[in-house]
Amino acid sequence: MGCRCSSCLALVLAGKITMDYELPEELRMMKETLRRFVDREIIPIEREAYVGHELKPDVRKILEEKVKEIGMWMFDVPEEFGGLGMNLLARCVVWEEMGRTIAIPTRGGHIFGPPVSPILYFLNDDQKEKYLWPVLRGEKNCAFAQTEPDAGGDPGSMRTTAVLDGNHYVINGYKRYITAADKADFFQLQAVTDREKGSRGGISTFLVNAETPGIKLVRYQQMMMDDRPWEISFEDVRVPATNLVGKEGEGFKFGQTWITAGRMRHAARGIGVAERCMELSGSYTNQRETFGKKLSERQAVQFMMVDSWMDTKMLRLFVYNVAARADAGEDIRYDSYMAKVMGDEHAFKSCDRAMQVHGGMGLTTDLPIEKLWRDSRSMVITEGPPEILRMVIARAFYREYGG
Ligand SMILES: Cc1cc2nc3c(=O)[nH]c(=O)nc-3n(C[C@H](O)[C@H](O)[C@H](O)COP(=O)(O)OP(=O)(O)OC[C@H]3O[C@@H](n4cnc5c(N)ncnc54)[C@H](O)[C@@H]3O)c2cc1C
């Protein structure tokens, strides 16, 4: 509702103008198609679909073909690079529906096309030729290397340095938790180029070929979610100066839109996770009897189910609204922080409730709940923990309400 003049307000109050809380018809249809795809093609095989945190190659191939059949191949790649260039609202619908299955791992589970780090769209033509296009063609893999032992949630305190020496940068440092580093042909690496400026213009992005002398995959860390991110050391690694992305100090500049979309991905996924948990819990508690009554007749159980349902409805409205506003050109930075906090926390709470009402069954690998639970717990930590996000949101709060 754009106009707030008194005659428009009168029409609204008289019920003549409605606010549109529904998805547009074409997105509703796409959502139904994705729901069918997940229900028919993925959920029946979801337990056997992966080894560790990887989709099995033959399963990936079959699912990729199905994705092409339903017209969703490269839905998140801009049109100029051969993708569908879907807006954020449409992408949120995809992430939401994919959140219902454990077959698509939270990190690295790509069946919609090669995984492209959006920073690669900002490369110059020469760099695009060497790095972006091979990734899009599925010939090269990229890993994002930012986190360090002393710089996780606060990447501005990173220690890895890149020092210009003639027409090369010399990189020294240590990275950890780097997803898919063992499969990477090159790293999109963040390093300090100006210690004084720190996160305000002192960090730069480099494209670093994985084969360059001085790079060592030290070890992977086995996580409770099956992920195996890597620790990597960089010792006097010489990178051509032409592999700097943008200008020196622009290391955080290009990531902004990508990180915003990443937060929305967390939030949208949370809706799908909660949906699946409610589906499983609703039918289970409606059958399982204890002390002569169905669990669904117990108020303690009903309250858990209803809380998950109410929060899912709220989350969905918020995510769709924020995404639609982003597509209309609005700055949604703070709302995307809120969406990530709400989505991640809600997904985990829903999994936890589902686990509780399933009793011992919820802990078994016969059901997907334990995996949804493990993955959802990890999502609350990665790509911005809620404490840090709330700290940032608080700045906006005090601007608005601080008097
Ligand atoms: C499975 C996995 C895959 C990953 N993949 C990648 C990757 O591919 N590339 C990459 O670069 N990184 C990756 N990461 C890193 C990830 O994004 C970081 O782990 C995350 O940002 C948190 O950093 P940290 O673990 O060092 O936590 P820290 O920054 O040490 O924070 C620990 C905890 O302290 C609290 N905290 C921190 N700061 C504050 C504050 N200001 N106020 C209040 N509380 C606070 C929070 O509760 C936080 O969870 C991955 C991590 C995991 C677990």
The ligand as a Gaussian input file, in Angstrom:
#p B3LYP/6-31G(d) Opt

LIG

0 1
 C       30.717000     -26.025000       8.566000
 C       31.335000     -24.689000       8.380000
 C       31.680000     -24.261000       7.131000
 C       32.276000     -23.016000       6.947000
 N       32.679000     -22.642000       5.689000
 C       33.384000     -21.501000       5.546000
 C       33.969000     -21.169000       4.266000
 O       33.792000     -21.875000       3.267000
 N       34.750000     -20.057000       4.183000
 C       34.966000     -19.237000       5.259000
 O       35.667000     -18.254000       5.104000
 N       34.421000     -19.519000       6.475000
 C       33.649000     -20.634000       6.649000
 N       33.118000     -20.935000       7.878000
 C       33.322000     -20.012000       8.987000
 C       32.059000     -19.469000       9.599000
 O       31.411000     -18.528000       8.789000
 C       32.467000     -18.951000      10.989000
 O       32.611000     -20.091000      11.766000
 C       31.492000     -18.113000      11.679000
 O       31.515000     -16.867000      11.113000
 C       31.819000     -18.001000      13.192000
 O       33.188000     -17.775000      13.408000
 P       33.953000     -18.486000      14.660000
 O       33.618000     -19.917000      14.645000
 O       35.376000     -18.106000      14.644000
 O       33.234000     -17.862000      15.918000
 P       33.691000     -16.588000      16.793000
 O       33.774000     -15.379000      15.959000
 O       34.875000     -16.958000      17.617000
 O       32.444000     -16.476000      17.773000
 C       32.107000     -17.523000      18.700000
 C       30.804000     -17.183000      19.382000
 O       31.000000     -16.035000      20.191000
 C       29.838000     -15.242000      20.213000
 N       30.203000     -13.878000      19.793000
 C       31.127000     -13.519000      18.862000
 N       31.191000     -12.181000      18.745000
 C       30.297000     -11.681000      19.634000
 C       29.860000     -10.357000      19.981000
 N       30.383000      -9.286000      19.381000
 N       28.909000     -10.229000      20.911000
 C       28.347000     -11.311000      21.517000
 N       28.699000     -12.568000      21.237000
 C       29.652000     -12.760000      20.293000
 C       28.825000     -15.925000      19.280000
 O       27.952000     -16.703000      20.067000
 C       29.673000     -16.814000      18.413000
 O       28.956000     -17.971000      17.971000
 C       32.507000     -22.172000       8.078000
 C       32.163000     -22.615000       9.350000
 C       31.583000     -23.851000       9.526000
 C       31.246000     -24.301000      10.916000

